[in-house]
Amino acid sequence: MTYTYIAVKLVTGFFGLWIMTRLLGKKEISQLTPFDFVTSLMLSELVGNTVYDREVTWSELIFALTLWMALSLALEKAMQLFPWLSRPLSGRPDIVIRDGRIDEAALKRNKLDMHQLGMLLREQNVFSVQEVACAIFETNGNLSVLLASSADTVKREDLGLAPKPAQMTYILIDHGCIEHEVLKEIGRDERWLHKQLQARGAARPDDVLYVEWSADGGLHMQLRQEKQAAGPTAAG
């Protein structure tokens, strides 16, 4: 009888979750919003904790699934009727880069640091902030990137030129903190970095939001106060 009861609950949970997924129109895992993520966790707990609990009856499992589905449908309907609810409940896309300049306030709102932003950019095959016209941090945690027109380059093979080795872009300063290991990796030291900063109007690393460097693009930095940022220049 115990195995039969477990089987009945499992079948009920299986079809119950399938029906709820169809009715609620859930997205793929990579496209989940915060609300979808919480819903998925809650549903797994509802089914998982009741299947092997003898004190929870089949009717109670049905009631829990039905109530959660009703609440989810009601909340989504409420967001359709009252659009102002959408932002606090599901969030809104946020622009984190405009014309090659990082919006520091947007990073703080979304709890991102430069290394996380760099990872999201690299996932879009973008290795330098300077290449970005606009980058939008979506509610599902992905980054949508619009490249600047200056980043549209003609392939060397189209011009009959020999292949050129690709160069990595390195983050040297993140929110005023010097990345010492990265400096060693590129064969530079703090004295060199301080000279580069002073030549571009930054008295100390604390004044800088971020600094990136590449062998072919040189040094590029942005000040914290958003008053002045140097353009791409050749490294000394």
mmCIF file of the C-alpha atoms, coordinates in Angstrom:
data_MODEL
# 
_entry.id   MODEL 
# 
loop_
_atom_site.group_PDB 
_atom_site.id 
_atom_site.type_symbol 
_atom_site.label_atom_id 
_atom_site.label_alt_id 
_atom_site.label_comp_id 
_atom_site.label_asym_id 
_atom_site.label_entity_id 
_atom_site.label_seq_id 
_atom_site.pdbx_PDB_ins_code 
_atom_site.Cartn_x 
_atom_site.Cartn_y 
_atom_site.Cartn_z 
_atom_site.occupancy 
_atom_site.B_iso_or_equiv 
_atom_site.pdbx_formal_charge 
_atom_site.auth_seq_id 
_atom_site.auth_comp_id 
_atom_site.auth_asym_id 
_atom_site.auth_atom_id 
_atom_site.pdbx_PDB_model_num 
ATOM 1   C CA . MET A 1 1   ? 0.000  0.000  0.000   1.00 0.00 ? 1   MET A CA 1 
ATOM 2   C CA . THR A 1 2   ? 2.906  2.374  0.786   1.00 0.00 ? 2   THR A CA 1 
ATOM 3   C CA . TYR A 1 3   ? 4.476  1.927  -2.659  1.00 0.00 ? 3   TYR A CA 1 
ATOM 4   C CA . THR A 1 4   ? 1.121  2.343  -4.348  1.00 0.00 ? 4   THR A CA 1 
ATOM 5   C CA . TYR A 1 5   ? 0.455  5.563  -2.434  1.00 0.00 ? 5   TYR A CA 1 
ATOM 6   C CA . ILE A 1 6   ? 3.926  6.930  -3.362  1.00 0.00 ? 6   ILE A CA 1 
ATOM 7   C CA . ALA A 1 7   ? 3.283  6.057  -7.015  1.00 0.00 ? 7   ALA A CA 1 
ATOM 8   C CA . VAL A 1 8   ? -0.078 7.845  -6.945  1.00 0.00 ? 8   VAL A CA 1 
ATOM 9   C CA . LYS A 1 9   ? 1.533  10.963 -5.458  1.00 0.00 ? 9   LYS A CA 1 
ATOM 10  C CA . LEU A 1 10  ? 4.391  10.894 -7.962  1.00 0.00 ? 10  LEU A CA 1 
ATOM 11  C CA . VAL A 1 11  ? 2.001  10.585 -10.914 1.00 0.00 ? 11  VAL A CA 1 
ATOM 12  C CA . THR A 1 12  ? -0.133 13.373 -9.454  1.00 0.00 ? 12  THR A CA 1 
ATOM 13  C CA . GLY A 1 13  ? 2.894  15.619 -8.953  1.00 0.00 ? 13  GLY A CA 1 
ATOM 14  C CA . PHE A 1 14  ? 4.213  14.845 -12.434 1.00 0.00 ? 14  PHE A CA 1 
ATOM 15  C CA . PHE A 1 15  ? 1.024  15.722 -14.263 1.00 0.00 ? 15  PHE A CA 1 
ATOM 16  C CA . GLY A 1 16  ? 0.246  18.559 -11.852 1.00 0.00 ? 16  GLY A CA 1 
ATOM 17  C CA . LEU A 1 17  ? 3.599  20.271 -12.572 1.00 0.00 ? 17  LEU A CA 1 
ATOM 18  C CA . TRP A 1 18  ? 3.220  19.645 -16.292 1.00 0.00 ? 18  TRP A CA 1 
ATOM 19  C CA . ILE A 1 19  ? -0.258 21.228 -16.327 1.00 0.00 ? 19  ILE A CA 1 
ATOM 20  C CA . MET A 1 20  ? 0.952  24.204 -14.275 1.00 0.00 ? 20  MET A CA 1 
ATOM 21  C CA . THR A 1 21  ? 3.914  24.729 -16.600 1.00 0.00 ? 21  THR A CA 1 
ATOM 22  C CA . ARG A 1 22  ? 1.612  24.737 -19.605 1.00 0.00 ? 22  ARG A CA 1 
ATOM 23  C CA . LEU A 1 23  ? -0.892 27.093 -18.002 1.00 0.00 ? 23  LEU A CA 1 
ATOM 24  C CA . LEU A 1 24  ? 1.686  29.506 -16.601 1.00 0.00 ? 24  LEU A CA 1 
ATOM 25  C CA . GLY A 1 25  ? 3.745  29.537 -19.798 1.00 0.00 ? 25  GLY A CA 1 
ATOM 26  C CA . LYS A 1 26  ? 7.093  29.062 -18.098 1.00 0.00 ? 26  LYS A CA 1 
ATOM 27  C CA . LYS A 1 27  ? 10.264 29.777 -20.040 1.00 0.00 ? 27  LYS A CA 1 
ATOM 28  C CA . GLU A 1 28  ? 13.431 27.808 -20.438 1.00 0.00 ? 28  GLU A CA 1 
ATOM 29  C CA . ILE A 1 29  ? 15.690 27.633 -17.364 1.00 0.00 ? 29  ILE A CA 1 
ATOM 30  C CA . SER A 1 30  ? 18.127 30.193 -18.841 1.00 0.00 ? 30  SER A CA 1 
ATOM 31  C CA . GLN A 1 31  ? 15.231 32.652 -19.265 1.00 0.00 ? 31  GLN A CA 1 
ATOM 32  C CA . LEU A 1 32  ? 13.727 32.431 -15.782 1.00 0.00 ? 32  LEU A CA 1 
ATOM 33  C CA . THR A 1 33  ? 12.851 35.676 -14.045 1.00 0.00 ? 33  THR A CA 1 
ATOM 34  C CA . PRO A 1 34  ? 13.278 35.902 -10.239 1.00 0.00 ? 34  PRO A CA 1 
ATOM 35  C CA . PHE A 1 35  ? 9.574  35.086 -9.777  1.00 0.00 ? 35  PHE A CA 1 
ATOM 36  C CA . ASP A 1 36  ? 9.826  32.050 -12.090 1.00 0.00 ? 36  ASP A CA 1 
ATOM 37  C CA . PHE A 1 37  ? 12.877 30.841 -10.172 1.00 0.00 ? 37  PHE A CA 1 
ATOM 38  C CA . VAL A 1 38  ? 11.106 31.090 -6.804  1.00 0.00 ? 38  VAL A CA 1 
ATOM 39  C CA . THR A 1 39  ? 8.077  29.326 -8.284  1.00 0.00 ? 39  THR A CA 1 
ATOM 40  C CA . SER A 1 40  ? 10.233 26.454 -9.549  1.00 0.00 ? 40  SER A CA 1 
ATOM 41  C CA . LEU A 1 41  ? 11.872 26.021 -6.143  1.00 0.00 ? 41  LEU A CA 1 
ATOM 42  C CA . MET A 1 42  ? 8.545  26.140 -4.351  1.00 0.00 ? 42  MET A CA 1 
ATOM 43  C CA . LEU A 1 43  ? 6.928  23.596 -6.649  1.00 0.00 ? 43  LEU A CA 1 
ATOM 44  C CA . SER A 1 44  ? 9.826  21.181 -6.242  1.00 0.00 ? 44  SER A CA 1 
ATOM 45  C CA . GLU A 1 45  ? 9.529  21.504 -2.455  1.00 0.00 ? 45  GLU A CA 1 
ATOM 46  C CA . LEU A 1 46  ? 5.749  20.989 -2.549  1.00 0.00 ? 46  LEU A CA 1 
ATOM 47  C CA . VAL A 1 47  ? 6.001  17.768 -4.511  1.00 0.00 ? 47  VAL A CA 1 
ATOM 48  C CA . GLY A 1 48  ? 9.253  16.466 -3.030  1.00 0.00 ? 48  GLY A CA 1 
ATOM 49  C CA . ASN A 1 49  ? 8.214  16.905 0.604   1.00 0.00 ? 49  ASN A CA 1 
ATOM 50  C CA . THR A 1 50  ? 4.769  15.380 0.184   1.00 0.00 ? 50  THR A CA 1 
ATOM 51  C CA . VAL A 1 51  ? 5.529  12.299 -1.915  1.00 0.00 ? 51  VAL A CA 1 
ATOM 52  C CA . TYR A 1 52  ? 7.278  10.358 0.876   1.00 0.00 ? 52  TYR A CA 1 
ATOM 53  C CA . ASP A 1 53  ? 5.429  11.910 3.818   1.00 0.00 ? 53  ASP A CA 1 
ATOM 54  C CA . ARG A 1 54  ? 2.731  9.458  4.920   1.00 0.00 ? 54  ARG A CA 1 
ATOM 55  C CA . GLU A 1 55  ? 0.946  12.150 6.927   1.00 0.00 ? 55  GLU A CA 1 
ATOM 56  C CA . VAL A 1 56  ? 0.314  14.225 3.795   1.00 0.00 ? 56  VAL A CA 1 
ATOM 57  C CA . THR A 1 57  ? -2.674 12.867 1.931   1.00 0.00 ? 57  THR A CA 1 
ATOM 58  C CA . TRP A 1 58  ? -3.259 12.800 -1.801  1.00 0.00 ? 58  TRP A CA 1 
ATOM 59  C CA . SER A 1 59  ? -6.032 15.389 -1.482  1.00 0.00 ? 59  SER A CA 1 
ATOM 60  C CA . GLU A 1 60  ? -3.669 17.729 0.400   1.00 0.00 ? 60  GLU A CA 1 
ATOM 61  C CA . LEU A 1 61  ? -1.121 17.458 -2.420  1.00 0.00 ? 61  LEU A CA 1 
ATOM 62  C CA . ILE A 1 62  ? -3.820 18.319 -4.953  1.00 0.00 ? 62  ILE A CA 1 
ATOM 63  C CA . PHE A 1 63  ? -4.915 21.254 -2.777  1.00 0.00 ? 63  PHE A CA 1 
ATOM 64  C CA . ALA A 1 64  ? -1.332 22.591 -2.477  1.00 0.00 ? 64  ALA A CA 1 
ATOM 65  C CA . LEU A 1 65  ? -0.698 22.389 -6.242  1.00 0.00 ? 65  LEU A CA 1 
ATOM 66  C CA . THR A 1 66  ? -4.059 23.953 -7.071  1.00 0.00 ? 66  THR A CA 1 
ATOM 67  C CA . LEU A 1 67  ? -3.620 26.803 -4.587  1.00 0.00 ? 67  LEU A CA 1 
ATOM 68  C CA . TRP A 1 68  ? -0.086 27.592 -5.799  1.00 0.00 ? 68  TRP A CA 1 
ATOM 69  C CA . MET A 1 69  ? -1.253 27.568 -9.419  1.00 0.00 ? 69  MET A CA 1 
ATOM 70  C CA . ALA A 1 70  ? -4.161 29.868 -8.553  1.00 0.00 ? 70  ALA A CA 1 
ATOM 71  C CA . LEU A 1 71  ? -1.838 32.290 -6.751  1.00 0.00 ? 71  LEU A CA 1 
ATOM 72  C CA . SER A 1 72  ? 0.617  32.309 -9.668  1.00 0.00 ? 72  SER A CA 1 
ATOM 73  C CA . LEU A 1 73  ? -2.118 32.877 -12.240 1.00 0.00 ? 73  LEU A CA 1 
ATOM 74  C CA . ALA A 1 74  ? -3.645 35.635 -10.097 1.00 0.00 ? 74  ALA A CA 1 
ATOM 75  C CA . LEU A 1 75  ? -0.299 37.393 -9.733  1.00 0.00 ? 75  LEU A CA 1 
ATOM 76  C CA . GLU A 1 76  ? 0.440  37.258 -13.463 1.00 0.00 ? 76  GLU A CA 1 
ATOM 77  C CA . LYS A 1 77  ? -3.079 38.541 -14.205 1.00 0.00 ? 77  LYS A CA 1 
ATOM 78  C CA . ALA A 1 78  ? -2.561 41.364 -11.698 1.00 0.00 ? 78  ALA A CA 1 
ATOM 79  C CA . MET A 1 79  ? 0.695  42.382 -13.433 1.00 0.00 ? 79  MET A CA 1 
ATOM 80  C CA . GLN A 1 80  ? -1.169 42.517 -16.750 1.00 0.00 ? 80  GLN A CA 1 
ATOM 81  C CA . LEU A 1 81  ? -3.938 44.662 -15.290 1.00 0.00 ? 81  LEU A CA 1 
ATOM 82  C CA . PHE A 1 82  ? -1.589 46.858 -13.253 1.00 0.00 ? 82  PHE A CA 1 
ATOM 83  C CA . PRO A 1 83  ? 1.716  47.240 -15.174 1.00 0.00 ? 83  PRO A CA 1 
ATOM 84  C CA . TRP A 1 84  ? 3.299  49.203 -12.303 1.00 0.00 ? 84  TRP A CA 1 
ATOM 85  C CA . LEU A 1 85  ? 3.457  45.925 -10.339 1.00 0.00 ? 85  LEU A CA 1 
ATOM 86  C CA . SER A 1 86  ? 5.797  44.397 -12.906 1.00 0.00 ? 86  SER A CA 1 
ATOM 87  C CA . ARG A 1 87  ? 8.919  46.290 -11.850 1.00 0.00 ? 87  ARG A CA 1 
ATOM 88  C CA . PRO A 1 88  ? 8.898  45.446 -8.110  1.00 0.00 ? 88  PRO A CA 1 
ATOM 89  C CA . LEU A 1 89  ? 7.864  41.830 -8.770  1.00 0.00 ? 89  LEU A CA 1 
ATOM 90  C CA . SER A 1 90  ? 9.829  40.886 -11.906 1.00 0.00 ? 90  SER A CA 1 
ATOM 91  C CA . GLY A 1 91  ? 12.319 43.727 -12.270 1.00 0.00 ? 91  GLY A CA 1 
ATOM 92  C CA . ARG A 1 92  ? 13.174 45.744 -15.347 1.00 0.00 ? 92  ARG A CA 1 
ATOM 93  C CA . PRO A 1 93  ? 16.083 45.626 -17.812 1.00 0.00 ? 93  PRO A CA 1 
ATOM 94  C CA . ASP A 1 94  ? 18.802 48.086 -16.835 1.00 0.00 ? 94  ASP A CA 1 
ATOM 95  C CA . ILE A 1 95  ? 21.336 49.798 -19.103 1.00 0.00 ? 95  ILE A CA 1 
ATOM 96  C CA . VAL A 1 96  ? 24.807 49.252 -17.642 1.00 0.00 ? 96  VAL A CA 1 
ATOM 97  C CA . ILE A 1 97  ? 26.949 50.577 -20.526 1.00 0.00 ? 97  ILE A CA 1 
ATOM 98  C CA . ARG A 1 98  ? 26.265 53.584 -22.756 1.00 0.00 ? 98  ARG A CA 1 
ATOM 99  C CA . ASP A 1 99  ? 28.638 54.552 -25.571 1.00 0.00 ? 99  ASP A CA 1 
ATOM 100 C CA . GLY A 1 100 ? 31.537 52.653 -24.054 1.00 0.00 ? 100 GLY A CA 1 
ATOM 101 C CA . ARG A 1 101 ? 31.039 54.149 -20.576 1.00 0.00 ? 101 ARG A CA 1 
ATOM 102 C CA . ILE A 1 102 ? 29.923 52.096 -17.597 1.00 0.00 ? 102 ILE A CA 1 
ATOM 103 C CA . ASP A 1 103 ? 27.012 53.303 -15.482 1.00 0.00 ? 103 ASP A CA 1 
ATOM 104 C CA . GLU A 1 104 ? 28.356 52.843 -11.955 1.00 0.00 ? 104 GLU A CA 1 
ATOM 105 C CA . ALA A 1 105 ? 24.941 53.381 -10.370 1.00 0.00 ? 105 ALA A CA 1 
ATOM 106 C CA . ALA A 1 106 ? 23.459 50.645 -12.566 1.00 0.00 ? 106 ALA A CA 1 
ATOM 107 C CA . LEU A 1 107 ? 26.212 48.248 -11.476 1.00 0.00 ? 107 LEU A CA 1 
ATOM 108 C CA . LYS A 1 108 ? 25.383 48.943 -7.826  1.00 0.00 ? 108 LYS A CA 1 
ATOM 109 C CA . ARG A 1 109 ? 21.646 48.494 -8.408  1.00 0.00 ? 109 ARG A CA 1 
ATOM 110 C CA . ASN A 1 110 ? 22.251 45.103 -9.972  1.00 0.00 ? 110 ASN A CA 1 
ATOM 111 C CA . LYS A 1 111 ? 25.079 44.125 -7.571  1.00 0.00 ? 111 LYS A CA 1 
ATOM 112 C CA . LEU A 1 112 ? 27.584 43.618 -10.393 1.00 0.00 ? 112 LEU A CA 1 
ATOM 113 C CA . ASP A 1 113 ? 31.330 44.139 -10.296 1.00 0.00 ? 113 ASP A CA 1 
ATOM 114 C CA . MET A 1 114 ? 33.667 44.607 -13.243 1.00 0.00 ? 114 MET A CA 1 
ATOM 115 C CA . HIS A 1 115 ? 34.713 40.965 -13.366 1.00 0.00 ? 115 HIS A CA 1 
ATOM 116 C CA . GLN A 1 116 ? 31.103 39.794 -13.534 1.00 0.00 ? 116 GLN A CA 1 
ATOM 117 C CA . LEU A 1 117 ? 30.353 42.392 -16.198 1.00 0.00 ? 117 LEU A CA 1 
ATOM 118 C CA . GLY A 1 118 ? 33.444 41.316 -18.111 1.00 0.00 ? 118 GLY A CA 1 
ATOM 119 C CA . MET A 1 119 ? 32.305 37.687 -17.996 1.00 0.00 ? 119 MET A CA 1 
ATOM 120 C CA . LEU A 1 120 ? 28.868 38.606 -19.350 1.00 0.00 ? 120 LEU A CA 1 
ATOM 121 C CA . LEU A 1 121 ? 30.492 40.627 -22.141 1.00 0.00 ? 121 LEU A CA 1 
ATOM 122 C CA . ARG A 1 122 ? 32.824 37.768 -23.070 1.00 0.00 ? 122 ARG A CA 1 
ATOM 123 C CA . GLU A 1 123 ? 29.811 35.454 -23.307 1.00 0.00 ? 123 GLU A CA 1 
ATOM 124 C CA . GLN A 1 124 ? 28.674 37.805 -26.098 1.00 0.00 ? 124 GLN A CA 1 
ATOM 125 C CA . ASN A 1 125 ? 32.146 37.645 -27.733 1.00 0.00 ? 125 ASN A CA 1 
ATOM 126 C CA . VAL A 1 126 ? 32.922 41.199 -26.589 1.00 0.00 ? 126 VAL A CA 1 
ATOM 127 C CA . PHE A 1 127 ? 36.302 41.661 -24.899 1.00 0.00 ? 127 PHE A CA 1 
ATOM 128 C CA . SER A 1 128 ? 36.443 45.415 -24.369 1.00 0.00 ? 128 SER A CA 1 
ATOM 129 C CA . VAL A 1 129 ? 33.961 47.944 -22.985 1.00 0.00 ? 129 VAL A CA 1 
ATOM 130 C CA . GLN A 1 130 ? 35.096 50.335 -25.717 1.00 0.00 ? 130 GLN A CA 1 
ATOM 131 C CA . GLU A 1 131 ? 33.381 48.160 -28.332 1.00 0.00 ? 131 GLU A CA 1 
ATOM 132 C CA . VAL A 1 132 ? 29.944 48.562 -26.714 1.00 0.00 ? 132 VAL A CA 1 
ATOM 133 C CA . ALA A 1 133 ? 27.387 51.150 -27.772 1.00 0.00 ? 133 ALA A CA 1 
ATOM 134 C CA . CYS A 1 134 ? 24.780 49.847 -25.327 1.00 0.00 ? 134 CYS A CA 1 
ATOM 135 C CA . ALA A 1 135 ? 24.629 46.907 -22.928 1.00 0.00 ? 135 ALA A CA 1 
ATOM 136 C CA . ILE A 1 136 ? 21.402 45.984 -21.143 1.00 0.00 ? 136 ILE A CA 1 
ATOM 137 C CA . PHE A 1 137 ? 21.322 43.740 -18.081 1.00 0.00 ? 137 PHE A CA 1 
ATOM 138 C CA . GLU A 1 138 ? 18.134 41.694 -18.503 1.00 0.00 ? 138 GLU A CA 1 
ATOM 139 C CA . THR A 1 139 ? 15.831 40.473 -15.727 1.00 0.00 ? 139 THR A CA 1 
ATOM 140 C CA . ASN A 1 140 ? 16.934 36.881 -16.361 1.00 0.00 ? 140 ASN A CA 1 
ATOM 141 C CA . GLY A 1 141 ? 20.602 37.747 -15.686 1.00 0.00 ? 141 GLY A CA 1 
ATOM 142 C CA . ASN A 1 142 ? 21.719 37.820 -19.319 1.00 0.00 ? 142 ASN A CA 1 
ATOM 143 C CA . LEU A 1 143 ? 23.433 40.756 -21.012 1.00 0.00 ? 143 LEU A CA 1 
ATOM 144 C CA . SER A 1 144 ? 22.199 42.094 -24.354 1.00 0.00 ? 144 SER A CA 1 
ATOM 145 C CA . VAL A 1 145 ? 24.929 43.961 -26.229 1.00 0.00 ? 145 VAL A CA 1 
ATOM 146 C CA . LEU A 1 146 ? 24.747 46.425 -29.116 1.00 0.00 ? 146 LEU A CA 1 
ATOM 147 C CA . LEU A 1 147 ? 28.185 46.953 -30.620 1.00 0.00 ? 147 LEU A CA 1 
ATOM 148 C CA . ALA A 1 148 ? 29.425 50.392 -31.575 1.00 0.00 ? 148 ALA A CA 1 
ATOM 149 C CA . SER A 1 149 ? 29.865 51.068 -35.283 1.00 0.00 ? 149 SER A CA 1 
ATOM 150 C CA . SER A 1 150 ? 33.592 51.515 -34.686 1.00 0.00 ? 150 SER A CA 1 
ATOM 151 C CA . ALA A 1 151 ? 33.714 47.853 -33.618 1.00 0.00 ? 151 ALA A CA 1 
ATOM 152 C CA . ASP A 1 152 ? 32.586 46.723 -37.083 1.00 0.00 ? 152 ASP A CA 1 
ATOM 153 C CA . THR A 1 153 ? 35.847 45.694 -38.679 1.00 0.00 ? 153 THR A CA 1 
ATOM 154 C CA . VAL A 1 154 ? 36.673 44.306 -42.074 1.00 0.00 ? 154 VAL A CA 1 
ATOM 155 C CA . LYS A 1 155 ? 38.238 40.854 -41.924 1.00 0.00 ? 155 LYS A CA 1 
ATOM 156 C CA . ARG A 1 156 ? 41.951 40.801 -42.689 1.00 0.00 ? 156 ARG A CA 1 
ATOM 157 C CA . GLU A 1 157 ? 41.416 37.992 -45.160 1.00 0.00 ? 157 GLU A CA 1 
ATOM 158 C CA . ASP A 1 158 ? 39.039 40.251 -47.111 1.00 0.00 ? 158 ASP A CA 1 
ATOM 159 C CA . LEU A 1 159 ? 41.953 42.664 -47.601 1.00 0.00 ? 159 LEU A CA 1 
ATOM 160 C CA . GLY A 1 160 ? 44.423 39.915 -48.387 1.00 0.00 ? 160 GLY A CA 1 
ATOM 161 C CA . LEU A 1 161 ? 46.366 40.520 -45.149 1.00 0.00 ? 161 LEU A CA 1 
ATOM 162 C CA . ALA A 1 162 ? 48.102 37.889 -43.067 1.00 0.00 ? 162 ALA A CA 1 
ATOM 163 C CA . PRO A 1 163 ? 46.349 36.741 -39.864 1.00 0.00 ? 163 PRO A CA 1 
ATOM 164 C CA . LYS A 1 164 ? 47.110 38.791 -36.761 1.00 0.00 ? 164 LYS A CA 1 
ATOM 165 C CA . PRO A 1 165 ? 47.342 37.209 -33.293 1.00 0.00 ? 165 PRO A CA 1 
ATOM 166 C CA . ALA A 1 166 ? 44.330 38.020 -31.109 1.00 0.00 ? 166 ALA A CA 1 
ATOM 167 C CA . GLN A 1 167 ? 45.016 40.096 -27.986 1.00 0.00 ? 167 GLN A CA 1 
ATOM 168 C CA . MET A 1 168 ? 43.243 39.669 -24.664 1.00 0.00 ? 168 MET A CA 1 
ATOM 169 C CA . THR A 1 169 ? 41.870 42.605 -22.678 1.00 0.00 ? 169 THR A CA 1 
ATOM 170 C CA . TYR A 1 170 ? 42.770 42.672 -18.976 1.00 0.00 ? 170 TYR A CA 1 
ATOM 171 C CA . ILE A 1 171 ? 41.068 44.492 -16.085 1.00 0.00 ? 171 ILE A CA 1 
ATOM 172 C CA . LEU A 1 172 ? 43.763 46.262 -14.066 1.00 0.00 ? 172 LEU A CA 1 
ATOM 173 C CA . ILE A 1 173 ? 41.566 48.217 -11.627 1.00 0.00 ? 173 ILE A CA 1 
ATOM 174 C CA . ASP A 1 174 ? 38.070 47.363 -10.410 1.00 0.00 ? 174 ASP A CA 1 
ATOM 175 C CA . HIS A 1 175 ? 36.339 50.049 -8.297  1.00 0.00 ? 175 HIS A CA 1 
ATOM 176 C CA . GLY A 1 176 ? 39.662 51.478 -7.148  1.00 0.00 ? 176 GLY A CA 1 
ATOM 177 C CA . CYS A 1 177 ? 41.266 48.108 -6.348  1.00 0.00 ? 177 CYS A CA 1 
ATOM 178 C CA . ILE A 1 178 ? 44.433 47.208 -8.246  1.00 0.00 ? 178 ILE A CA 1 
ATOM 179 C CA . GLU A 1 179 ? 44.586 43.677 -9.672  1.00 0.00 ? 179 GLU A CA 1 
ATOM 180 C CA . HIS A 1 180 ? 48.185 42.843 -8.742  1.00 0.00 ? 180 HIS A CA 1 
ATOM 181 C CA . GLU A 1 181 ? 48.166 39.336 -10.226 1.00 0.00 ? 181 GLU A CA 1 
ATOM 182 C CA . VAL A 1 182 ? 46.950 40.690 -13.552 1.00 0.00 ? 182 VAL A CA 1 
ATOM 183 C CA . LEU A 1 183 ? 49.724 43.307 -13.555 1.00 0.00 ? 183 LEU A CA 1 
ATOM 184 C CA . LYS A 1 184 ? 52.280 40.527 -13.110 1.00 0.00 ? 184 LYS A CA 1 
ATOM 185 C CA . GLU A 1 185 ? 50.652 38.535 -15.902 1.00 0.00 ? 185 GLU A CA 1 
ATOM 186 C CA . ILE A 1 186 ? 51.088 41.351 -18.418 1.00 0.00 ? 186 ILE A CA 1 
ATOM 187 C CA . GLY A 1 187 ? 54.618 42.161 -17.238 1.00 0.00 ? 187 GLY A CA 1 
ATOM 188 C CA . ARG A 1 188 ? 53.848 45.514 -15.609 1.00 0.00 ? 188 ARG A CA 1 
ATOM 189 C CA . ASP A 1 189 ? 54.091 46.866 -12.060 1.00 0.00 ? 189 ASP A CA 1 
ATOM 190 C CA . GLU A 1 190 ? 52.297 49.397 -9.846  1.00 0.00 ? 190 GLU A CA 1 
ATOM 191 C CA . ARG A 1 191 ? 54.772 52.178 -10.699 1.00 0.00 ? 191 ARG A CA 1 
ATOM 192 C CA . TRP A 1 192 ? 53.907 51.836 -14.385 1.00 0.00 ? 192 TRP A CA 1 
ATOM 193 C CA . LEU A 1 193 ? 50.193 51.817 -13.585 1.00 0.00 ? 193 LEU A CA 1 
ATOM 194 C CA . HIS A 1 194 ? 50.405 54.926 -11.377 1.00 0.00 ? 194 HIS A CA 1 
ATOM 195 C CA . LYS A 1 195 ? 52.246 56.800 -14.129 1.00 0.00 ? 195 LYS A CA 1 
ATOM 196 C CA . GLN A 1 196 ? 49.545 55.845 -16.615 1.00 0.00 ? 196 GLN A CA 1 
ATOM 197 C CA . LEU A 1 197 ? 46.806 57.020 -14.260 1.00 0.00 ? 197 LEU A CA 1 
ATOM 198 C CA . GLN A 1 198 ? 48.492 60.329 -13.463 1.00 0.00 ? 198 GLN A CA 1 
ATOM 199 C CA . ALA A 1 199 ? 49.049 61.004 -17.158 1.00 0.00 ? 199 ALA A CA 1 
ATOM 200 C CA . ARG A 1 200 ? 45.286 60.677 -17.621 1.00 0.00 ? 200 ARG A CA 1 
ATOM 201 C CA . GLY A 1 201 ? 44.232 62.870 -14.714 1.00 0.00 ? 201 GLY A CA 1 
ATOM 202 C CA . ALA A 1 202 ? 43.745 60.308 -11.932 1.00 0.00 ? 202 ALA A CA 1 
ATOM 203 C CA . ALA A 1 203 ? 45.722 61.102 -8.777  1.00 0.00 ? 203 ALA A CA 1 
ATOM 204 C CA . ARG A 1 204 ? 45.224 57.665 -7.246  1.00 0.00 ? 204 ARG A CA 1 
ATOM 205 C CA . PRO A 1 205 ? 43.525 54.316 -8.002  1.00 0.00 ? 205 PRO A CA 1 
ATOM 206 C CA . ASP A 1 206 ? 40.640 55.130 -5.619  1.00 0.00 ? 206 ASP A CA 1 
ATOM 207 C CA . ASP A 1 207 ? 39.530 57.810 -8.089  1.00 0.00 ? 207 ASP A CA 1 
ATOM 208 C CA . VAL A 1 208 ? 39.075 55.215 -10.845 1.00 0.00 ? 208 VAL A CA 1 
ATOM 209 C CA . LEU A 1 209 ? 36.033 53.046 -11.527 1.00 0.00 ? 209 LEU A CA 1 
ATOM 210 C CA . TYR A 1 210 ? 37.903 50.652 -13.789 1.00 0.00 ? 210 TYR A CA 1 
ATOM 211 C CA . VAL A 1 211 ? 40.959 50.336 -16.018 1.00 0.00 ? 211 VAL A CA 1 
ATOM 212 C CA . GLU A 1 212 ? 41.387 47.869 -18.853 1.00 0.00 ? 212 GLU A CA 1 
ATOM 213 C CA . TRP A 1 213 ? 44.452 47.206 -20.981 1.00 0.00 ? 213 TRP A CA 1 
ATOM 214 C CA . SER A 1 214 ? 45.309 45.256 -24.110 1.00 0.00 ? 214 SER A CA 1 
ATOM 215 C CA . ALA A 1 215 ? 48.511 44.995 -26.115 1.00 0.00 ? 215 ALA A CA 1 
ATOM 216 C CA . ASP A 1 216 ? 46.961 46.424 -29.268 1.00 0.00 ? 216 ASP A CA 1 
ATOM 217 C CA . GLY A 1 217 ? 44.437 48.853 -27.707 1.00 0.00 ? 217 GLY A CA 1 
ATOM 218 C CA . GLY A 1 218 ? 46.538 50.220 -24.869 1.00 0.00 ? 218 GLY A CA 1 
ATOM 219 C CA . LEU A 1 219 ? 45.044 51.591 -21.654 1.00 0.00 ? 219 LEU A CA 1 
ATOM 220 C CA . HIS A 1 220 ? 41.431 52.678 -21.209 1.00 0.00 ? 220 HIS A CA 1 
ATOM 221 C CA . MET A 1 221 ? 39.970 53.990 -17.971 1.00 0.00 ? 221 MET A CA 1 
ATOM 222 C CA . GLN A 1 222 ? 36.886 55.601 -16.472 1.00 0.00 ? 222 GLN A CA 1 
ATOM 223 C CA . LEU A 1 223 ? 36.831 57.822 -13.379 1.00 0.00 ? 223 LEU A CA 1 
ATOM 224 C CA . ARG A 1 224 ? 34.419 57.199 -10.524 1.00 0.00 ? 224 ARG A CA 1 
ATOM 225 C CA . GLN A 1 225 ? 32.783 60.619 -10.601 1.00 0.00 ? 225 GLN A CA 1 
ATOM 226 C CA . GLU A 1 226 ? 31.790 60.308 -14.269 1.00 0.00 ? 226 GLU A CA 1 
ATOM 227 C CA . LYS A 1 227 ? 33.266 63.788 -14.866 1.00 0.00 ? 227 LYS A CA 1 
ATOM 228 C CA . GLN A 1 228 ? 36.160 62.757 -16.990 1.00 0.00 ? 228 GLN A CA 1 
ATOM 229 C CA . ALA A 1 229 ? 37.293 59.543 -18.676 1.00 0.00 ? 229 ALA A CA 1 
ATOM 230 C CA . ALA A 1 230 ? 40.229 59.090 -20.970 1.00 0.00 ? 230 ALA A CA 1 
ATOM 231 C CA . GLY A 1 231 ? 39.757 57.598 -24.400 1.00 0.00 ? 231 GLY A CA 1 
ATOM 232 C CA . PRO A 1 232 ? 41.764 54.621 -25.714 1.00 0.00 ? 232 PRO A CA 1 
ATOM 233 C CA . THR A 1 233 ? 45.452 55.431 -25.867 1.00 0.00 ? 233 THR A CA 1 
ATOM 234 C CA . ALA A 1 234 ? 48.636 53.518 -26.460 1.00 0.00 ? 234 ALA A CA 1 
ATOM 235 C CA . ALA A 1 235 ? 50.315 52.201 -23.351 1.00 0.00 ? 235 ALA A CA 1 
ATOM 236 C CA . GLY A 1 236 ? 53.661 53.670 -22.434 1.00 0.00 ? 236 GLY A CA 1 
# 
